[in-house]
Amino acid sequence: MSMQLRIVHRTTFEYDGRAVASYNQARMTPLTTPGQIVSYSRVEVSPAPWSFDYRDYFGTAVTAFEVLDPHESMTVTATSTVYTDRAPAGMPTIGWDQLADPDVADEYTEYLALTHAVALHPELSARVDRIRADAAMPGDAARDICALIHREVEYRPGATDVHTRAADAWEQRAGVCQDMAHLTIGALRTLGIPARYVSGYFHPQARPQVGETVPGESHAWVEWWDHGWHAFDPTNDSEPGDRYVVVATGRDYGDVKPLSGIFSGAKTQAMNVDVVLTRLG
């Protein structure tokens, strides 16, 4: 079911005092891919900044901006309109022997590294090894891993933060979509399956009504390589469909942060994030 979605993602920073300067990067512009077309996208910042746009190493659209006037607050608003029409994923095609080809490891080396964020707890690593022993193909193992994470890790907002490691989320068996993605990525890479982190948005209603605006939030899922990138959402134990909008991909959350930067002058800051989605057609 194809659809047209409008996303408004607003982030407000309130400073404890006046920030003399702020230097930031925003990864809040959706990508145009075979499954989605971006018809409108704009990133607005108040106070007015100096800014420029570029593509990072992983192909994500980045808006870099500097606010050099003293300010007590800053608002970043990303507005996008995206048409989605995703074809169903095909059956697994790559075998374990093909995956072991040195050329695969060479081409996808960034997506095989067990970074600090995704390295596994020893208990989960042992269970992943058992999944590998029973899986005829890498794609079968990948689906079983997603099912395991979905089944055993409780989705619990507030249980973790953006700095939580996958191993810690597994130990407490709780986390959010970021943790589910990191756990899945670590498990896939342990088996030599290239895997990457995907950030974006997900319309929360199974049958979105045209014209209705609903609250949402940033979402995360994974893609593994199987003669092409195969997407799956371990949080919801399903393949991403037309309710999903891709913004960025990378090795882990560190590569796809919606907003990152530094500021000077004020001592601390508070951040408020508001995301709303509307189905337009």
C-alpha positions as CSV (number, residue, x, y, z in Angstrom):
1,M,0.0,0.0,0.0
2,S,1.8,3.1,-1.2
3,M,1.3,6.4,0.7
4,Q,2.5,10.0,0.9
5,L,3.7,11.1,4.4
6,R,4.6,14.5,5.8
7,I,7.0,14.5,8.7
8,V,7.7,17.5,11.0
9,H,10.5,16.9,13.4
10,R,11.2,19.8,15.8
11,T,14.0,19.9,18.4
12,T,14.3,22.8,20.9
13,F,17.3,23.5,23.0
14,E,17.0,25.6,26.1
15,Y,20.3,26.8,27.6
16,D,21.1,27.6,31.3
17,G,22.2,31.1,30.4
18,R,23.3,32.4,27.0
19,A,25.1,30.2,24.5
20,V,27.7,32.3,22.8
21,A,28.0,30.0,19.8
22,S,26.7,26.6,18.6
23,Y,28.1,24.3,16.0
24,N,25.9,21.5,14.8
25,Q,25.1,18.8,12.2
26,A,21.6,17.7,11.4
27,R,20.8,14.3,9.8
28,M,17.1,14.8,9.4
29,T,16.6,14.8,5.6
30,P,15.1,11.6,4.3
31,L,16.8,9.8,1.4
32,T,15.4,9.1,-2.0
33,T,15.8,5.3,-2.6
34,P,14.1,2.7,-4.7
35,G,11.4,2.4,-2.1
36,Q,10.8,6.1,-1.4
37,I,10.9,9.5,-3.2
38,V,11.4,12.8,-1.3
39,S,9.3,15.5,-2.9
40,Y,10.0,18.2,-0.3
41,S,12.5,18.6,2.5
42,R,13.6,21.7,4.5
43,V,15.7,22.2,7.6
44,E,15.0,25.5,9.4
45,V,17.0,26.8,12.4
46,S,16.2,29.7,14.7
47,P,18.2,31.9,15.4
48,A,19.2,32.2,11.8
49,P,22.5,30.3,11.2
50,W,25.2,30.0,8.6
51,S,24.8,26.6,7.0
52,F,25.8,24.3,4.2
53,D,24.6,20.9,3.0
54,Y,26.6,17.8,2.0
55,R,26.5,14.0,1.8
56,D,28.5,12.1,4.4
57,Y,30.6,8.9,3.8
58,F,27.5,6.7,4.1
59,G,25.4,8.8,1.7
60,T,23.3,10.6,4.3
61,A,22.2,14.2,3.7
62,V,23.7,16.4,6.3
63,T,23.0,20.1,7.1
64,A,25.9,21.6,9.0
65,F,25.1,24.9,10.7
66,E,26.6,27.5,13.0
67,V,24.7,30.0,15.2
68,L,27.3,32.6,16.2
69,D,24.9,35.1,17.9
70,P,24.4,34.8,21.6
71,H,21.1,32.9,22.3
72,E,19.2,31.4,25.2
73,S,17.4,28.8,23.0
74,M,17.6,27.2,19.6
75,T,15.0,25.4,17.5
76,V,15.7,23.0,14.6
77,T,12.7,22.0,12.5
78,A,12.9,19.5,9.7
79,T,9.9,19.2,7.4
80,S,9.7,16.5,4.7
81,T,7.1,15.1,2.3
82,V,7.9,11.5,1.2
83,Y,6.2,9.1,-1.2
84,T,6.7,5.5,-0.2
85,D,6.1,2.4,-2.3
86,R,8.2,-0.6,-1.2
87,A,8.2,-3.9,-2.9
88,P,8.1,-7.0,-0.7
89,A,11.5,-8.5,0.0
90,G,12.6,-11.6,-1.8
91,M,13.7,-14.9,-0.5
92,P,17.4,-15.3,0.8
93,T,19.8,-15.9,-2.1
94,I,23.3,-15.7,-0.7
95,G,24.8,-18.9,0.9
96,W,27.3,-19.3,3.6
97,D,30.1,-20.2,1.2
98,Q,29.4,-17.0,-0.9
99,L,29.4,-14.9,2.3
100,A,32.8,-16.3,3.2
101,D,34.3,-14.9,-0.1
102,P,37.1,-12.5,0.9
103,D,35.8,-9.9,-1.6
104,V,32.6,-9.6,0.5
105,A,34.6,-8.9,3.7
106,D,36.7,-6.4,1.8
107,E,33.8,-4.5,0.2
108,Y,31.6,-4.4,3.4
109,T,34.3,-4.2,6.0
110,E,32.6,-1.2,7.8
111,Y,29.5,-3.3,8.3
112,L,31.3,-6.3,9.8
113,A,33.2,-4.5,12.6
114,L,32.0,-5.3,16.2
115,T,32.1,-1.7,17.5
116,H,31.8,-0.8,21.2
117,A,28.1,-0.1,20.6
118,V,27.2,-3.5,19.1
119,A,29.6,-6.0,20.6
120,L,27.6,-8.9,22.1
121,H,27.2,-10.2,25.6
122,P,28.9,-13.7,25.8
123,E,25.5,-15.4,26.5
124,L,23.9,-13.9,23.4
125,S,27.0,-14.8,21.3
126,A,26.6,-18.4,22.3
127,R,22.9,-18.4,21.3
128,V,23.8,-16.8,18.0
129,D,26.3,-19.6,17.3
130,R,23.5,-22.2,17.9
131,I,21.3,-20.3,15.4
132,R,24.1,-20.5,12.8
133,A,24.4,-24.2,13.3
134,D,20.7,-24.7,12.4
135,A,20.4,-22.2,9.6
136,A,20.7,-23.3,6.0
137,M,21.4,-19.8,4.7
138,P,22.5,-16.5,6.2
139,G,19.1,-15.0,5.5
140,D,17.4,-17.7,7.6
141,A,19.8,-17.0,10.5
142,A,19.2,-13.3,10.2
143,R,15.4,-13.7,10.5
144,D,15.9,-16.1,13.5
145,I,18.1,-13.5,15.2
146,C,15.5,-10.8,14.7
147,A,12.9,-13.1,16.2
148,L,15.1,-13.9,19.2
149,I,15.7,-10.2,19.9
150,H,12.1,-9.3,19.6
151,R,11.0,-12.2,21.8
152,E,13.5,-11.8,24.6
153,V,14.2,-8.0,24.9
154,E,11.3,-6.0,26.3
155,Y,10.6,-2.6,24.6
156,R,10.8,-0.3,27.6
157,P,11.2,3.4,27.1
158,G,13.6,4.9,29.6
159,A,15.4,1.6,30.3
160,T,18.4,2.8,28.3
161,D,19.9,6.0,26.8
162,V,21.8,6.7,23.6
163,H,25.1,5.6,25.2
164,T,23.9,2.2,26.3
165,R,25.8,-0.8,24.8
166,A,24.1,-3.7,23.2
167,A,25.7,-6.1,25.8
168,D,24.1,-4.1,28.6
169,A,20.7,-4.0,27.0
170,W,20.8,-7.8,26.6
171,E,21.9,-8.3,30.2
172,Q,18.8,-6.4,31.5
173,R,16.6,-7.7,28.6
174,A,15.1,-4.3,28.0
175,G,15.7,-1.3,25.8
176,V,14.3,0.7,22.9
177,C,14.5,0.4,19.1
178,Q,18.1,1.7,19.1
179,D,19.1,-1.2,21.4
180,M,17.2,-3.8,19.4
181,A,19.0,-2.6,16.2
182,H,22.4,-2.7,17.9
183,L,21.8,-6.2,19.3
184,T,20.7,-7.5,15.9
185,I,23.6,-5.9,14.1
186,G,26.1,-7.3,16.6
187,A,24.6,-10.8,16.2
188,L,24.7,-10.6,12.4
189,R,28.2,-9.4,12.2
190,T,29.3,-12.1,14.6
191,L,28.2,-14.6,11.9
192,G,30.0,-12.6,9.2
193,I,26.8,-11.1,7.8
194,P,27.3,-7.4,6.8
195,A,24.7,-5.3,8.7
196,R,24.0,-1.6,9.0
197,Y,21.9,0.6,11.2
198,V,19.0,2.5,9.7
199,S,17.3,5.5,11.2
200,G,14.1,7.2,10.2
201,Y,10.4,7.4,11.0
202,F,7.6,4.9,11.4
203,H,3.9,5.7,11.3
204,P,2.4,4.1,14.4
205,Q,-1.0,3.3,13.0
206,A,-1.5,0.1,11.0
207,R,-4.0,1.9,8.7
208,P,-3.1,5.6,8.6
209,Q,-6.0,7.8,7.8
210,V,-5.5,10.5,5.1
211,G,-5.3,14.0,6.7
212,E,-4.9,12.8,10.3
213,T,-1.8,14.1,12.2
214,V,-0.4,11.7,14.8
215,P,2.5,12.0,17.3
216,G,5.5,9.9,16.3
217,E,9.2,9.6,17.0
218,S,12.5,8.7,15.4
219,H,12.8,4.9,14.8
220,A,15.6,2.5,14.1
221,W,15.9,-0.8,12.3
222,V,18.5,-2.8,10.4
223,E,19.6,-4.0,7.0
224,W,21.8,-7.0,6.2
225,W,23.5,-7.7,2.9
226,D,22.0,-10.5,0.8
227,H,23.0,-9.6,-2.8
228,G,21.5,-6.2,-1.9
229,W,20.4,-4.7,1.4
230,H,17.5,-6.5,3.1
231,A,15.6,-4.4,5.7
232,F,14.0,-5.8,8.9
233,D,12.6,-4.2,12.0
234,P,13.4,-6.3,15.1
235,T,11.4,-4.1,17.4
236,N,8.2,-4.9,15.6
237,D,9.4,-8.3,14.1
238,S,8.4,-7.3,10.6
239,E,9.8,-6.1,7.3
240,P,9.5,-2.3,6.9
241,G,6.7,-1.3,4.6
242,D,5.2,1.9,3.3
243,R,4.8,3.4,6.9
244,Y,8.6,3.6,7.2
245,V,10.7,6.5,6.0
246,V,14.5,6.1,5.8
247,V,16.7,9.1,6.8
248,A,20.2,7.7,7.3
249,T,22.3,4.5,7.4
250,G,25.6,3.8,9.1
251,R,27.6,1.4,11.2
252,D,25.6,2.2,14.4
253,Y,23.8,5.0,16.1
254,G,26.9,7.1,16.2
255,D,26.9,7.6,12.5
256,V,23.2,8.6,12.2
257,K,22.5,11.0,15.1
258,P,19.6,13.3,14.1
259,L,21.5,16.2,15.8
260,S,25.0,16.5,17.1
261,G,27.2,19.4,18.0
262,I,28.8,21.6,20.6
263,F,28.0,24.9,22.2
264,S,29.9,27.4,24.3
265,G,29.0,30.0,26.9
266,A,26.1,28.4,28.8
267,K,26.7,25.7,31.3
268,T,24.0,23.2,30.4
269,Q,21.1,22.7,28.0
270,A,17.7,20.9,28.0
271,M,16.4,19.3,24.9
272,N,12.8,18.7,23.8
273,V,11.9,16.7,20.7
274,D,8.5,16.6,19.0
275,V,7.7,14.5,15.9
276,V,4.3,14.5,14.1
277,L,3.4,12.5,11.0
278,T,0.5,13.1,8.6
279,R,-0.7,10.8,5.8
280,L,-1.4,13.0,2.8
281,G,-2.4,10.4,0.3
